[in-house]
Amino acid sequence: MNPLRIGLAQCRQSSSLGANAETILRFVEQAGAAGVQVLCFPECQTAGYRADITPPGTPVQPEQLDRLHRQIAQRCGQLGMGCVLGTETPLASAPITGKPYNTALVISPDGAILGAHHKTKLTPLDAVYYTPGASIETFDVFGVKIGIVICFEGFRFAETTAECVRQGAQLVFHPQNNTTRPNDWKIPVHHAMITTRAAENTIWFASCNMCHDQHQNCRSMIVAPDGRIHVQTELKREELLVADVDIDLATRAMFRQDLAGSAQVLFSDTVKAEEYRTAVASSP
């Protein structure tokens, strides 16, 4: 068994960098007290999601964002906690007026900023306000290879999660923002896609949505490598979701088309190994 304690911060979000900073640091403290090793925040938690939360035309704040990133990283380092922080990254060519990247920043347990993933697949609304990223990255935290896919790119494009897994990820974090418009019909659809990403790759998949009091179109949840929901939040409620996950269960068997490993995931004890042992032995 290889346990890792992870946390999802299903928290409220606003257009105020200062108010969001207070929320982030409050959840960092709660997670630290709960012994969380890796904490994930929703999409764009620092500056607010520009497609609905933050008013159109709001300038990017490079210096303030950099200061906040360093403050959060420093506190995470003091707590010995890794973090996946939903934020935005200014364009180098036009840091204040240009369309920023929709970013998840990765912070190591020693307080170092390991790098960032920029959302590669944008919705039509995303494309109005953000610049798309061009690559999928993975990171090593507590000796575990983690991947990141942001909202739409993880829901609707299976290849993004698969690329994380191809790079060795056993745990994929999914910061999202599915709250601001009343589309309750999407709730079961979103939940189905989250569980599918875990099951089709035999990995842990941890999806963190923000909290909205009127309409929240997806729960935050941690899904086990067999596709079963490990833990989940209530809708429309601020909540720190904490769970211990066994990384050894993330065999990536389905992704690798490993017949023996897939058989264990698919059948467990209901089908005896003798029934498929010959097929496994003769497979390429």
Residue pairs with C-beta under 8 A, 6 or more apart in sequence:
1 246
1 248
2 144
2 246
2 247
2 248
3 244
3 245
3 246
3 247
4 37
4 38
4 142
4 144
4 171
4 244
4 245
4 247
5 34
5 35
5 36
5 37
5 38
5 242
5 243
5 244
5 245
6 36
6 37
6 38
6 39
6 40
6 171
6 206
6 222
6 242
6 243
6 245
7 31
7 34
7 36
7 38
7 39
7 40
7 240
7 241
7 242
7 243
8 39
8 40
8 206
8 207
8 208
8 220
8 221
8 222
8 233
8 240
8 241
9 24
9 27
9 31
9 39
9 40
9 41
9 42
9 45
9 208
9 240
10 42
10 208
10 209
10 210
10 211
10 220
10 233
10 237
10 238
10 239
10 240
10 241
11 23
11 24
11 27
11 41
11 42
11 45
11 210
11 211
11 238
12 23
12 210
12 211
12 212
12 213
12 238
13 20
13 23
13 42
13 44
13 45
13 48
13 49
13 53
13 177
13 210
13 211
14 20
14 48
14 53
15 47
15 48
15 53
15 54
15 55
15 58
16 48
17 46
17 47
17 48
17 61
17 64
17 65
17 68
20 45
20 46
20 47
20 48
21 46
21 68
21 71
23 45
24 41
24 45
24 46
24 68
24 72
24 85
25 71
25 72
25 75
27 39
27 41
27 240
28 39
28 72
28 75
28 76
28 79
28 81
28 83
30 240
31 39
31 79
31 81
31 240
31 242
32 79
32 81
34 240
34 242
35 242
36 81
36 242
37 81
37 82
37 109
37 141
37 142
38 81
38 82
38 83
38 84
38 141
38 142
38 146
38 173
39 76
39 81
39 82
39 83
39 84
40 83
40 84
40 173
40 175
40 206
40 208
41 83
41 84
41 85
41 86
41 175
41 208
42 86
42 175
42 176
42 177
42 208
42 209
42 210
43 49
43 86
43 102
43 104
43 119
43 150
43 151
43 175
43 176
43 177
43 210
44 50
44 53
44 54
44 86
44 87
44 88
44 102
44 177
45 85
45 86
45 87
45 175
45 210
46 65
46 68
46 69
46 85
46 86
46 87
46 88
47 54
47 60
47 61
47 65
47 87
47 88
48 54
49 177
49 180
49 210
50 56
50 58
50 88
50 129
50 130
51 123
51 125
51 126
51 128
51 129
51 177
51 180
52 125
52 177
52 180
52 181
53 177
53 180
56 129
59 96
59 97
60 88
60 90
60 95
60 96
60 97
60 98
60 100
61 96
62 90
62 95
62 96
65 87
65 88
65 90
69 85
69 87
69 105
69 113
70 113
72 83
72 85
72 107
73 83
73 107
73 111
73 112
73 113
74 111
75 111
76 82
76 83
76 107
76 109
76 111
77 107
77 108
77 109
77 110
77 111
77 112
78 111
80 109
80 110
81 109
82 106
82 107
82 108
82 109
82 141
82 142
83 105
83 106
83 107
84 104
84 105
84 106
84 107
84 146
84 148
84 173
84 175
85 104
85 105
85 106
85 107
86 103
86 104
86 150
86 175
86 177
86 208
87 103
87 104
87 105
88 100
88 101
88 102
88 103
88 130
89 100
89 101
89 103
89 116
89 118
90 96
90 98
90 100
91 98
91 99
91 100
91 101
91 131
98 131
99 129
99 130
99 131
100 130
100 131
101 116
101 118
101 119
101 130
101 131
101 132
101 133
102 118
102 119
102 122
102 126
102 130
102 133
102 150
103 116
103 117
103 118
103 119
103 133
104 116
104 117
104 119
104 148
104 150
104 173
104 175
105 113
105 115
105 116
106 113
106 114
106 115
106 116
106 117
106 139
106 141
106 146
106 148
107 113
107 114
108 114
108 141
109 141
109 142
114 139
114 140
114 141
115 137
115 139
116 137
117 133
117 136
117 137
117 148
117 149
117 150
118 131
118 132
118 133
118 134
118 135
119 126
119 130
119 132
119 133
119 150
119 151
119 152
119 153
120 132
120 133
120 134
120 135
120 136
120 153
120 160
121 132
121 152
121 153
121 156
121 157
121 160
122 130
122 132
122 152
123 152
126 152
136 147
136 149
136 160
136 163
136 164
136 167
137 147
137 148
138 145
138 146
138 147
138 164
138 167
138 168
138 169
139 145
139 146
139 147
139 148
140 146
144 170
144 171
144 247
145 167
145 168
145 169
145 170
145 171
146 169
146 170
146 171
146 172
146 173
147 161
147 163
147 164
147 165
147 167
147 169
147 171
147 172
147 173
148 164
148 172
148 173
148 174
148 175
149 160
149 161
149 164
149 172
149 173
149 174
149 197
150 174
150 175
150 176
151 174
151 175
151 176
151 177
151 178
153 160
154 160
154 161
154 172
154 174
154 176
154 193
154 197
154 207
155 176
155 190
155 193
155 194
156 193
158 196
158 197
158 200
161 172
161 197
161 201
161 203
161 205
162 200
162 201
162 255
164 172
165 172
165 201
165 203
165 252
165 255
166 255
169 203
170 203
170 204
170 247
170 250
170 252
171 203
171 204
171 205
171 206
171 245
171 247
171 250
172 197
172 201
172 203
172 204
172 205
172 206
173 206
173 207
173 208
174 194
174 197
174 205
174 206
174 207
174 208
175 208
176 207
176 208
176 209
176 210
176 218
177 209
177 210
178 186
178 190
178 209
178 216
178 217
178 218
179 209
179 210
179 211
179 212
179 215
179 216
179 217
180 212
180 215
181 215
181 217
182 214
182 215
183 215
183 217
184 215
184 217
186 217
186 218
187 217
187 218
187 219
187 235
190 217
190 218
191 218
191 219
191 221
194 205
194 207
194 218
194 221
194 223
195 205
195 223
195 227
195 228
195 229
196 227
197 203
197 205
197 223
198 204
198 205
198 223
198 224
198 225
198 226
198 227
199 223
199 225
199 226
199 227
199 254
200 254
200 255
201 225
201 252
201 254
201 255
202 225
202 226
202 250
202 251
202 252
202 253
202 254
202 255
202 261
202 262
202 265
203 225
203 250
203 252
203 255
204 222
204 223
204 224
204 225
204 230
204 245
204 247
204 249
204 250
205 222
205 223
206 221
206 222
206 223
207 218
207 220
207 221
207 222
207 223
208 220
208 241
209 216
209 218
209 219
209 220
209 233
210 216
211 236
211 237
211 238
211 239
212 236
213 236
214 236
215 236
216 235
216 236
219 232
219 233
219 234
219 235
220 232
220 233
220 239
220 241
221 229
221 230
221 231
221 232
221 233
221 241
222 229
222 230
222 231
222 232
222 241
222 243
222 245
223 229
223 230
224 230
224 245
224 249
225 249
225 250
225 251
225 265
226 249
226 265
230 243
230 245
231 241
231 243
232 241
233 239
233 241
251 258
251 261
251 265
252 258
253 260
253 261
253 262
253 264
253 265
254 261
254 262
254 265
259 276
259 279
259 280
259 283
260 280
263 271
263 273
263 276
263 280
